[in-house]
Amino acid sequence: MGGLASLGISLPTLIAQIVNVVILLALMYLVAYKPIVRMLDERSRRIKEGMEAAEISKEQAAQADEEIKKKLEIASREGQERIARAAQLGEEFKQKAQEGARQESEEIITRARAEIQQERDEAIGELRKEVADLTVLAAGKVIDRSLDKEAHRQLIDKVLEESALLKKD
C-alpha cells in the first residue's frame, strides 16, 4: 500500500470518497433519476398519444374526403338524371303539342270540308230551284199560257234528281 501513499492517495480518504459517490448516486437515483425518467416517460406517452391522435385525425380527414367525393358523385349523377328527365319531358311536351296541333288542323280541315259540302249542296239546291222556275217560266211563254207552277216544279225536281243519280253511278 505504500505505493498508493507515494502517489499521494490515502486509502481511508479514497474509500470515504467512493462511499460518498455511491451515496450521492443512490440519492440522485432516488431523488432525480426516477422523476426524470417518469417525466420522460410521461412526455414520451404524450408524444405517442399526440401522434396517435394525429393519425386518427388523418384517417378521419381521409374518410371525410372520401365521403365528400361520394356525395359529389351522387349529386352529379342526380343532376345529370334531372337534366335527362327535363329533356325527356320537354321532348314529350313538344310531341304532345305537335300531335295536338295536327289533330286541331285535321279537325279544322274536316269542318271546312263539311262547310264547303253544305254550301255546295245549298248552292246546287238554289240553282235547281231557279232552273225549275226558269223552265216553268220558259215553258209557260212557249205555249203562251200559264201552267201550274207547283206541278212543273215537282216534275223538274224529279228529272234533276234522276239525272243526278245517273251522274253518280
C-alpha positions as CSV (number, residue, x, y, z in Angstrom):
1,M,0.0,0.0,0.0
2,G,3.0,2.1,0.2
3,G,2.6,2.5,-3.5
4,L,-0.7,4.4,-3.1
5,A,0.8,6.7,-0.5
6,S,3.7,7.5,-2.8
7,L,1.2,8.7,-5.3
8,G,-0.5,11.0,-2.7
9,I,-3.6,8.9,-2.3
10,S,-4.7,7.9,1.1
11,L,-6.8,4.8,1.3
12,P,-9.3,5.9,4.0
13,T,-9.9,9.1,2.1
14,L,-10.4,7.2,-1.1
15,I,-12.8,4.8,0.5
16,A,-14.7,7.7,2.0
17,Q,-14.9,9.4,-1.3
18,I,-16.1,6.2,-3.0
19,V,-18.7,5.7,-0.4
20,N,-19.8,9.4,-0.8
21,V,-20.1,9.0,-4.5
22,V,-22.1,5.8,-4.1
23,I,-24.4,7.6,-1.6
24,L,-24.6,10.6,-3.9
25,L,-25.5,8.3,-6.9
26,A,-28.1,6.4,-4.7
27,L,-29.6,9.7,-3.6
28,M,-29.6,11.0,-7.2
29,Y,-31.2,7.8,-8.4
30,L,-33.9,8.1,-5.8
31,V,-34.5,11.8,-6.0
32,A,-33.6,12.8,-9.5
33,Y,-33.5,9.8,-11.8
34,K,-36.9,8.3,-11.1
35,P,-38.7,11.7,-11.5
36,I,-36.7,12.5,-14.6
37,V,-37.4,9.0,-16.1
38,R,-41.1,9.4,-15.0
39,M,-41.2,12.8,-16.7
40,L,-39.5,11.5,-19.9
41,D,-41.9,8.5,-19.9
42,E,-44.9,10.9,-19.5
43,R,-43.5,13.1,-22.3
44,S,-43.0,10.1,-24.5
45,R,-46.5,8.9,-23.7
46,R,-48.0,12.4,-24.6
47,I,-46.0,12.5,-27.8
48,K,-47.2,9.0,-28.7
49,E,-50.8,10.0,-27.9
50,G,-50.4,13.1,-30.0
51,M,-49.1,11.0,-32.9
52,E,-52.0,8.6,-32.5
53,A,-54.5,11.4,-32.4
54,A,-52.8,12.9,-35.5
55,E,-53.1,9.6,-37.2
56,I,-56.8,9.2,-36.2
57,S,-57.4,12.8,-37.5
58,K,-55.6,12.0,-40.7
59,E,-57.8,8.8,-41.1
60,Q,-61.0,10.8,-40.3
61,A,-60.0,13.5,-42.8
62,A,-59.4,10.8,-45.4
63,Q,-62.8,9.3,-44.7
64,A,-64.4,12.7,-44.8
65,D,-62.7,13.4,-48.1
66,E,-63.9,10.1,-49.4
67,E,-67.5,10.8,-48.3
68,I,-67.4,14.2,-49.9
69,K,-66.2,12.6,-53.2
70,K,-69.1,10.1,-53.0
71,K,-71.6,12.8,-52.2
72,L,-70.3,14.9,-55.1
73,E,-70.6,11.9,-57.4
74,I,-74.1,11.2,-56.3
75,A,-75.1,14.9,-56.7
76,S,-73.5,14.9,-60.1
77,R,-75.4,11.8,-61.1
78,E,-78.6,13.1,-59.7
79,G,-78.1,16.4,-61.6
80,Q,-77.5,14.5,-64.9
81,E,-80.6,12.4,-64.3
82,R,-82.6,15.5,-63.7
83,I,-81.3,17.1,-66.8
84,A,-82.1,14.0,-68.8
85,R,-85.6,13.8,-67.2
86,A,-86.2,17.5,-68.1
87,A,-85.0,16.9,-71.7
88,Q,-87.3,13.9,-71.9
89,L,-90.3,15.9,-70.5
90,G,-89.5,18.7,-73.0
91,E,-89.5,16.2,-75.8
92,E,-92.8,14.7,-74.7
93,F,-94.3,18.1,-74.3
94,K,-93.1,19.0,-77.8
95,Q,-94.6,15.8,-79.3
96,K,-97.9,16.3,-77.5
97,A,-98.0,19.9,-78.8
98,Q,-97.3,18.7,-82.3
99,E,-99.9,16.0,-82.0
100,G,-102.4,18.5,-80.7
101,A,-101.7,20.9,-83.5
102,R,-102.0,18.1,-86.0
103,Q,-105.3,17.0,-84.6
104,E,-106.6,20.5,-84.5
105,S,-105.6,21.2,-88.1
106,E,-107.3,17.9,-89.2
107,E,-110.5,19.0,-87.3
108,I,-110.4,22.4,-89.0
109,I,-109.9,20.8,-92.4
110,T,-112.8,18.3,-91.7
111,R,-115.1,21.2,-90.6
112,A,-114.1,23.3,-93.6
113,R,-114.8,20.4,-96.0
114,A,-118.2,19.8,-94.3
115,E,-119.0,23.5,-94.6
116,I,-117.9,23.6,-98.3
117,Q,-120.0,20.5,-99.0
118,Q,-123.0,22.1,-97.2
119,E,-122.6,25.4,-99.1
120,R,-122.2,23.4,-102.4
121,D,-125.4,21.4,-101.7
122,E,-127.2,24.6,-100.8
123,A,-125.9,26.3,-104.0
124,I,-127.0,23.3,-106.1
125,G,-130.4,23.3,-104.4
126,E,-130.8,27.0,-105.1
127,L,-129.6,26.5,-108.7
128,R,-132.1,23.7,-109.2
129,K,-134.9,25.8,-107.8
130,E,-134.0,28.7,-110.1
131,V,-133.6,26.4,-113.1
132,A,-137.1,24.9,-112.3
133,D,-138.6,28.4,-112.1
134,L,-136.9,29.5,-115.3
135,T,-138.0,26.3,-117.0
136,V,-141.6,26.8,-115.9
137,L,-141.5,30.4,-117.0
138,A,-139.9,29.5,-120.3
139,A,-142.4,26.6,-120.9
140,G,-145.2,29.0,-120.0
141,K,-144.1,31.5,-122.5
142,V,-143.5,28.9,-125.2
143,I,-147.0,27.6,-125.0
144,D,-148.2,31.1,-124.2
145,R,-150.3,30.2,-121.3
146,S,-149.9,29.8,-117.6
147,L,-149.0,26.4,-116.3
148,D,-149.4,25.1,-112.8
149,K,-146.1,26.2,-111.3
150,E,-146.0,23.7,-108.5
151,A,-146.7,20.7,-110.7
152,H,-144.0,21.7,-113.1
153,R,-141.5,22.3,-110.3
154,Q,-142.1,18.8,-108.9
155,L,-141.7,17.3,-112.4
156,I,-138.4,19.2,-112.9
157,D,-137.0,18.3,-109.5
158,K,-137.8,14.7,-110.2
159,V,-135.9,14.9,-113.5
160,L,-133.0,16.7,-111.9
161,E,-132.8,14.1,-109.1
162,E,-132.8,11.2,-111.7
163,S,-130.1,12.9,-113.7
164,A,-128.0,13.5,-110.5
165,L,-128.4,9.8,-109.6
166,L,-127.4,8.8,-113.2
167,K,-124.3,11.0,-113.0
168,K,-123.2,9.5,-109.7
169,D,-123.5,5.9,-111.0
